[in-house]
C-alpha cells in the first residue's frame, strides 16, 4: 500500500525557513551583535560556501495496524524507518554578509574634527536670523544718516538755513 494517506496523525512538517538576514562579523570573522557605528562602519561582502555532493537514499518504511474491524478492514499507519534523501551534486553558493570594520585612530580624529567643524557651521547658520536683523538695522540707520546728509548739503548749496 503505497499511498500518502495518513490516518490519525499529521505528516511531519518541514523545518521553518532559516533567518534570511545577512550575517554580521568583524574583521576576524567573529560574530557581532550590536555594532557601534560611531566607532566603525559596515561593508557588504559575499563569500563562497561549498556544499559537498549528497548521495541519494531511498525511503524505507513499513505499515503498522492501528485498528482492525470485524469485517476484516484495517486502519494502518505508514511508519518511516529511514527518510528519503534526494541525491544532489556538489555546488558552490554565494552568501551575502556584512563586515563591521572599526575606524583607525586617524579616522576617528578626522571624524571628530569634521563633526566639530559641522557644529560650528550649524551655530553660524542658527545665528543667521539675528545677524541679518542686525545688518538690516545698521543699513536702515546708514540710509537715514545719508538722507540727512544729502538734505543738509542741498540746503547748503541753495544757501538756505534749516530754520527758514
C-alpha positions in Angstrom: 0.0 0.0 0.0 2.0 3.0 -1.3 -0.3 5.9 -0.7 0.2 9.2 1.1 -2.9 9.0 3.3 -2.4 9.4 7.0 -4.9 8.1 9.4 -5.0 9.8 12.8 -1.6 11.6 12.6 -0.5 14.6 10.6 2.7 14.3 8.4 5.9 15.8 9.8 6.1 19.5 8.8 9.3 20.9 7.2 11.6 22.9 9.4 11.0 26.7 9.4 12.8 28.8 6.8 16.2 30.0 8.1 16.8 33.6 9.0 17.5 35.4 5.8 19.2 38.5 7.4 22.9 38.7 6.4 25.4 37.5 8.9 27.4 40.3 10.7 31.0 39.7 11.5 34.1 41.7 12.5 37.5 41.8 10.7 38.5 38.5 12.3 35.2 36.8 11.2 33.8 36.8 14.8 30.0 37.3 15.1 29.0 40.9 16.1 25.7 41.5 17.8 25.3 45.3 18.1 28.0 47.2 16.2 28.7 50.8 17.3 28.5 52.9 14.1 30.3 55.8 15.8 33.4 53.6 16.1 33.2 51.7 12.8 31.3 51.1 9.6 29.5 48.2 7.8 30.7 46.8 4.5 28.6 44.4 2.3 30.6 41.4 1.1 29.9 37.9 -0.3 31.6 34.6 0.4 31.6 31.3 -1.5 30.2 28.4 0.5 30.9 24.9 -0.9 28.3 22.2 -0.5 29.5 18.6 -1.0 27.6 16.1 -3.1 24.9 14.2 -1.3 24.3 10.6 -2.1 20.6 9.7 -2.6 18.9 7.4 -0.1 15.5 5.8 -0.8 12.8 5.8 1.9 12.5 2.7 3.9 9.1 2.3 5.6 6.5 -0.2 6.9 2.9 -0.1 7.8 1.5 -0.7 11.3 -2.0 -1.7 12.0 -3.8 0.8 14.2 -7.2 -0.9 14.3 -8.9 -4.0 12.9 -12.6 -4.2 12.2 -14.8 -7.3 12.4 -15.4 -7.3 8.6 -11.6 -7.7 8.0 -10.9 -4.0 7.3 -7.9 -2.3 8.9 -6.7 1.2 9.7 -3.0 1.4 9.0 -0.3 4.0 9.6 2.8 4.3 7.5 6.0 4.4 9.6 9.1 5.7 8.0 12.2 3.9 9.2 14.7 5.8 7.0 13.8 9.1 5.5 14.4 9.6 1.8 17.3 11.9 0.9 17.4 13.2 -2.7 20.7 12.9 -4.5 22.4 16.3 -5.0 25.5 17.3 -6.9 28.2 19.4 -5.2 27.7 23.1 -5.7 29.1 26.5 -4.6 26.8 29.2 -3.2 27.5 32.9 -2.9 26.3 34.1 0.5 25.9 37.8 1.4 27.2 39.0 4.8 28.2 42.3 6.4 31.6 43.0 7.9 32.0 45.5 10.7 35.2 47.5 10.3 36.5 49.6 13.1 37.8 53.1 12.3 41.5 53.7 12.9 42.7 56.3 15.4 43.4 58.7 12.5 39.9 58.2 11.0 38.3 58.8 14.4 40.3 62.0 14.9 39.3 63.2 11.4 35.6 62.4 12.0 35.8 64.3 15.3 37.3 67.3 13.6 34.7 67.2 10.8 31.9 66.9 13.4 33.3 70.0 15.3 33.5 71.9 12.0 30.0 70.9 11.2 28.8 72.1 14.6 30.5 75.5 14.1 28.8 75.8 10.7 25.4 74.9 12.3 25.9 77.5 15.0 26.6 80.1 12.3 23.5 79.1 10.4 21.4 79.2 13.5 22.7 82.7 14.2 21.9 84.0 10.7 18.4 85.4 11.5 19.9 87.6 14.3 22.9 88.6 12.2 20.5 89.5 9.3 18.3 91.6 11.6 21.4 93.5 13.0 22.6 94.2 9.5 19.2 95.4 8.3 19.0 97.7 11.3 22.5 99.1 10.6 21.6 99.6 6.9 18.5 101.5 7.9 20.5 103.7 10.3 23.1 104.3 7.5 20.3 105.2 5.0 18.7 107.6 7.5 22.1 109.3 8.0 22.7 109.5 4.3 19.4 111.1 3.6 20.0 113.7 6.4 23.5 114.4 5.0 22.2 114.9 1.4 19.4 117.2 2.8 22.0 119.3 4.6 24.3 119.5 1.5 21.3 120.5 -0.7 20.4 123.3 1.8 24.0 124.5 1.9 24.2 124.6 -1.9 21.0 126.6 -2.1 22.2 128.9 0.7 19.2 128.2 2.8 19.4 127.6 6.6 17.3 124.9 8.2 15.3 127.4 10.2 13.8 129.1 7.1 
